[in-house]
Amino acid sequence: MRPLSRTLLHAALLGMLAPVGHALAQGVPAGSGPGIGFDTADDFSTLRGTDPGQPVEISPVQGIEAIDVGTLRTTTTDAAEESQGRVTRQAAEQPVTGNEEDGTAKRKKTADARDETAYDPTGIAVGSFTLFPALELRGGYTSNAAQVSTGGPSGLVTLAPDILLQSNWDRHDFQFRLKGAYEYFTDTTVSPDPYLYVEANGRIDLPRDWALRLKADYTYDTQSTNQLGYPGNVDNPPGVSTYDGGATLDGSVGNTILQLRGTATYTGYDPVEVGDITVTQAYLDNTLVNGAVRVGYKVSPTLAPFVEAELSSRIFNRPTDPLGYSRNSNGITLRGGLAYSADPILKGEIALGWRHQQYVDSQFDSFDLPTIDASLIWSPTPLTQVALLAATYVDPAYDINASSTIVYDLGLQVQRYIRRNFTLEADLGYQYQHYLDFDVNQVTYEAALQGTWKLNREAWLVGRLQQEYFQSASDGGSYPTTTATIGLRLQR
């Protein structure tokens, strides 16, 4: 797990690269029905659930909605259909744009996002698909390029490509996404920081408004240097590759809403290079498999309480670690929560739960922990949107003497349309990591301000100022980091 600052920085940078605001091409936002019903690591409005890879999310789209608990697919119903408890699909409507016709701020309702504003890219028609290519170049300064307590200042340059291919079908849906970032530092003692994310996902429409959603993705990132157990004097941070795939089946029977989902996530760690010595980290390679069942009941067109049970199993490639212990584990999580949708004011879901984790080897004690998972979108005015994210999950520990880390993530983001072509975003982040067996904690605090000035459909100016503070469990390991960047995004 990379520190919160890097995660949110990539989220902000790469999220800004979405060709039409998180795949709003054809009026279908990623992460929502009838769009893609799985999470993406860079989507702030995504609720990951207890384990990374969980497809529990909402999407900030507008309209009078009925709720499908679990995926919270955006659907519009008329009075007759609501009285019968039925839900029908309709193309998702548009986000707040700041359009101020006739002296009032209005949310236009249209099925085509490309006609919504004069500043969104039009894309390139490729048969029954639309291709949205983009490239962003940023430059700036950071006070701590190495992200360590002894790190020094450096200039930085970031090159970030983004390609989205979106289907234009009347039924079903397919989307392919490739985006990345290569961050280069003028302080050549700090290694460049590469990032790559590739995702293919789709939806198969089934009878009676059921849907099958499929996803596969790949992420390449570099290992965090501030985790306990990270070896010292490493030449370059090693790479971490993550392969993720899953399926979700969801639908309703009357007012009862059902979801079945399963995911598998493989994480592989590159070896560490220290001079001429290569140190393997293969004992960290693992596969996380989980499945969940969710049952909800729509008590009104806007409210649906639900319960959920999830089983998970983490299996390491090697039967034992270098100390001779097995790190395999099994977990069960029970959740109960509410899904709410009263658009355009408030929508989202919040769930409280309890997780039990049991290890195969008696060397590691089992544990229980409370969980909170939430994703809420609040629009107090047509020009303002507030997003709240909370997630609880369990990660393997880098340090061989610890069994796992318990992680609580909290994030708050506020977006304000100053003009139709100018937005400001402010976000706050908090991540708490507890190392089992060590009984020590690490905390990351983050605050940032970001602005986007849309010159036209093909060019946007983007800038970001971020302040982070990392509180280490090791003496002398804490540090602050200030980063400021500005750049130009070119797109079609």
Secondary structure as UniProt FT lines:
FT   HELIX           4..16
FT   TURN            19..23
FT   HELIX           25..27
FT   TURN            30..31
FT   TURN            33..34
FT   TURN            41..42
FT   TURN            44..45
FT   STRAND          46..47
FT   TURN            52..53
FT   STRAND          56..57
FT   TURN            69..71
FT   HELIX           79..83
FT   TURN            84..85
FT   HELIX           101..103
FT   HELIX           113..115
FT   STRAND          124..126
FT   TURN            127..128
FT   STRAND          129..142
FT   TURN            145..146
FT   TURN            149..150
FT   STRAND          154..167
FT   STRAND          173..185
FT   TURN            188..189
FT   STRAND          193..205
FT   HELIX           207..209
FT   STRAND          211..222
FT   TURN            225..226
FT   TURN            228..229
FT   STRAND          239..253
FT   TURN            254..255
FT   STRAND          256..269
FT   STRAND          272..274
FT   TURN            275..276
FT   STRAND          277..279
FT   HELIX           282..284
FT   STRAND          286..297
FT   STRAND          303..316
FT   TURN            322..323
FT   STRAND          329..342
FT   TURN            343..345
FT   STRAND          346..359
FT   TURN            362..363
FT   STRAND          367..381
FT   TURN            382..383
FT   STRAND          384..396
FT   TURN            400..401
FT   STRAND          404..419
FT   TURN            420..421
FT   STRAND          422..435
FT   TURN            436..439
FT   STRAND          440..454
FT   STRAND          459..471
FT   TURN            475..476
FT   STRAND          479..491
//
